[in-house]
């Protein structure tokens, strides 16, 4: 079947997309080429289709909207001459992902700090919450105020 193309089930298995999602992607214009049909009318996917769908999975995982994938697919279907617009779409998504990565890095830095704090706290055998600053005893507070 490799020379004759792949069935929708085989493509689902290779891409991790469900058969239902593959049909939805086709109807929504998310494929970069027209899916061929065999004499019985069943979809027959090419290696290029699988490669494109694998890219779509990564685009979606990275948060690319379906409308953007659809526009990118449309530009690819239109052929040469629109590479600058394709690049613009990809650069915009790249910018969003770069911003998200910076935000996630900031979040991870905080979590790393808190994990280290708990590890030190537990290793020292200290009780109490390591996130809270120790409160002075009531008599210490009176002396500080006055």
LINJOUR-V731053 format. One record per pair of residues at least 12 apart in sequence whose ideal C-beta (glycine too) atoms are under 10 Angstrom apart, sorted by the first residue. I is the first residue (numbers start at 1). GAP is how many residues later the second one is. Records with the same first field share a line. If there is no record, write none. Layout:
I->GAP + GAP
//
This chain:
1->43
2->45
4->32 + 34 + 40
5->30 + 31 + 32 + 33 + 37 + 38 + 39 + 40 + 41 + 42 + 44 + 45
6->37 + 38 + 39 + 40 + 41 + 43 + 44
7->12 + 31 + 35 + 36 + 37 + 38
8->12 + 14 + 15 + 18 + 27 + 34 + 35 + 36 + 37
9->13 + 33 + 34
10->34 + 35 + 40
11->24 + 32 + 33 + 34 + 35 + 38 + 39 + 42 + 43
12->33 + 41
14->31 + 36 + 39 + 40
15->30 + 34 + 35 + 36 + 37 + 38 + 39 + 40 + 41 + 42
16->37 + 38 + 41
17->36 + 37 + 39 + 40 + 43
19->24
21->32 + 35 + 36 + 39
22->13 + 21 + 23 + 27 + 31
23->12 + 20
24->42
25->27 + 28 + 31 + 35 + 41 + 44 + 45 + 48
26->17 + 19 + 23
28->38 + 39 + 41 + 42 + 45
29->37 + 40 + 41 + 42 + 44 + 45 + 48
30->22 + 23 + 26 + 29 + 30 + 36 + 37 + 39 + 40 + 41 + 42 + 43 + 44
31->14 + 17 + 18 + 21 + 22 + 25 + 38 + 39 + 42 + 45 + 46
32->16 + 17 + 19 + 20 + 21 + 23 + 24 + 37 + 40 + 41 + 42 + 43 + 44 + 45
33->12 + 13 + 15 + 16 + 19 + 40 + 43 + 44
34->15 + 43
35->14
36->13
52->17 + 20 + 21 + 24
55->14 + 17 + 18
56->13 + 14 + 16 + 17
59->13 + 31 + 34
62->31 + 32 + 34 + 35 + 38
63->30 + 33 + 34 + 37
64->25 + 26 + 28 + 29 + 32 + 33
65->28
68->21 + 22 + 24 + 25
69->20 + 24
71->14 + 15 + 18
72->13 + 14 + 17 + 18 + 21
75->14
114->16 + 17
116->14
117->12 + 13 + 14
118->12 + 13
//
